[in-house]
Amino acid sequence: MDYSSEEESDISDSELLDHIDRPYDELRSGKLKVKGPNGSLRCPFCTGKKKQDYRYKELYQHAAGVGKGSANRSGKQKANHLALAKYLETDLASEADQAPQPVVPQPAAQTPQQDEVFVWPWTGVIVNILIDKSSEKELEDSAYWLTKFAKYKPLEVHMFWNEDGRSAKAVVRFDDDWHGFVNATEFEKEFETKNHGKKGWNAQKTKPGSSTYGWCARSDDYEADGPMGDYLRKTGKLRTISDIVQEAVQSRHRIVEHLSNEIDLTNETLEQLQSKYNEKTLSLSRMLEEKDKLHSAFVEETRRMQRLQRDKIQGILLEQEKLSNELENKKRKIDSWSKELNKREALTERERQKLDEDKKKNAVKSSSLQLASMEQKRADENVLRLVEEQKREKEEALSKILELERQLDAKQKLEMEIEELKGKVEVMKHLEDQDDEAVQKKMKEMMDELNNKKEELTDLEDLNSALISKERQSNDELQEARKELIEGLRDRLGASTDIGIKRMGELDDKPFFTACKKRFSDQEAQMQASTLSSLWQSHVNSQWYPFKTIEIDGKTQLMLVEEDEKLQKLKEEWGDEVYAAVVTALKEVNEYNPSGRYVVPELWNYKEGRKATLKEVIAFIANKKTPKRRRT
């Protein structure tokens, strides 16, 4: 039963003691359970807390700390926990942890009364110490008595001599804790067993004999006259056992209360730190979200600017072509006007003067147009010259490759002839034993032919090496030429023409926009599509490699792993078109830039959907420029 669930009315601190009895009675009657079935202890007033298993000492500290805790605790809670602390002290003391507790001495013969007054720190008294010549030096030395009573662990012994100088008294000091009290009572019992305690001394005081007497110092010794009484009053004070026990209990309660307060303060500090940590975590999460949004906006703006730049370049090219056409039309008009003016040369002088002026103006205009036309023609001729050079270099490279193939065939044929001659030489060596002059002559001819063939093979290998080197150089030049064409034609060719420049490995945005448009509004779909496209573009350009190597007809080939976890998740979430766009970009990056894995430009035949050859690019440019050359 959760007692804290009952109706709680606010109780002031002055009324706490009046409200302890009810929960205390419920604890004693078992209505409120403290001890669990497995022997563990729990707080019946804090059932909602995470910790439910306590040791006796921990539960007592918890109850005392809440009962005397901070002001934010309700009076009802304090009263309940004070009742729990009282129940633990009174009814569950047997469950206390094994910790050092005040030792209450329990002598076998007689237990000291709680109100009996002792001298504290615990002190023993020895009287009737008689000095004789044989033992004078030993009895005078306090070390003798410390050694004699060493088993009771005395701290010091102080001697007091009587006036006759032949007898003395001694005060034995013990520890001021309960162990010292036990040692002091054991010291006293040693004398009592021999009837040499205080009662024996009081009975035999007039005729004590030679025996020494001893006991624990009490109030009568403390108040006695003489040096020993003065010493006891100076170094000690009178206290009862109950007073010392009460002080120990109060001290323990103060320590428990202090520790409970420290625990509460520590818990409050931890809660504050946890709250600050949660605030910082939330702030950091918001900053990361804002960073992601800014990054997405930056990527989108970058793509938008790139599209605007491409559109602007296309517009400039169209405008240039339009101006060129206008220039041609004006040139034709000026030519017709010039012809018309020439027909009117037979007119009057005034008309001829006006005609001359018009001719001069037309000449100036014609000159300007001619210069503009020449500049346009020169630019077209530069592009065509570059195209012709690339065509010539490619033809040279093809001729070198064919020459290399012919040289390779000749080399293979020559090697076969050399092997055949070697076989014949071996046969002739076997016939050499017949000592036939004809055989010897044939042998020499074959050896000369073999040496000539070897020299011819060596020359052919040198030529082959030179051709291979030139072929590599030509190939490098072709690659450089291809790069130059890409750079030169980047702004003049696009996806709208049959031959253009394609960025290999770049994702197509259209499938992403189509897929997002099915789920979001047009404006939000554009942003979501850009974010999704940027994310998968980064995946494509990363070290993600969903390919495996297989062997077909003895040749190794790369095949896409369609069971790849990323690809399957993409296909399930966004559909086949987005999946196909990512797969295409992956294949392009793996084919055109497998080491760098970034987007690269390439000449592309959009009509046939493949990489364009230099021959196709040259033919396309030549066909595009031919009409303008005719007009000039």
Salt bridges, closest charged atoms under 4 A:
GLU6 OE1 - ARG22 NH2 3.58
ASP13 OD1 - LYS78 NZ 3.60
GLU26 OE2 - ARG22 NE 3.78
GLU26 OE2 - LYS31 NZ 3.95
GLU58 OE1 - LYS51 NZ 3.41
GLU58 OE2 - ARG55 NH2 3.37
GLU89 OE2 - HIS253 NE2 2.88
ASP91 OD1 - ARG28 NE 3.27
GLU95 OE2 - LYS35 NZ 2.74
GLU116 OE2 - ARG218 NE 2.61
GLU156 OE2 - ARG173 NH1 3.67
GLU186 OE2 - LYS189 NZ 2.74
GLU188 OE2 - ARG218 NH1 2.66
GLU190 OE1 - LYS151 NZ 3.91
ASP220 OD2 - LYS198 NZ 2.08
ASP221 OD2 - LYS198 NZ 3.36
ASP230 OD1 - ARG233 NH2 2.46
GLU247 OE1 - ARG239 NH2 2.18
GLU257 OE1 - LYS68 NZ 3.91
GLU262 OE2 - HIS258 NE2 3.78
GLU300 OE2 - ARG307 NH2 3.78
GLU301 OE2 - ARG304 NH2 2.43
GLU340 OE2 - ARG344 NH2 3.61
GLU345 OE2 - LYS359 NZ 3.31
GLU349 OE1 - ARG352 NH2 2.36
GLU375 OE2 - ARG378 NH1 2.68
ASP380 OD1 - LYS625 NZ 3.61
GLU396 OE2 - ARG392 NH1 3.00
GLU403 OE1 - ARG406 NH2 2.29
GLU417 OE1 - LYS453 NZ 2.67
GLU420 OE2 - LYS424 NZ 3.78
GLU487 OE2 - ARG490 NH2 2.73
GLU506 OE2 - ARG503 NE 3.03
GLU588 OE2 - LYS502 NZ 2.91
GLU602 OE2 - ARG482 NE 2.77
GLU608 OE1 - ARG610 NE 2.68
GLU616 OE2 - ARG610 NH2 2.41
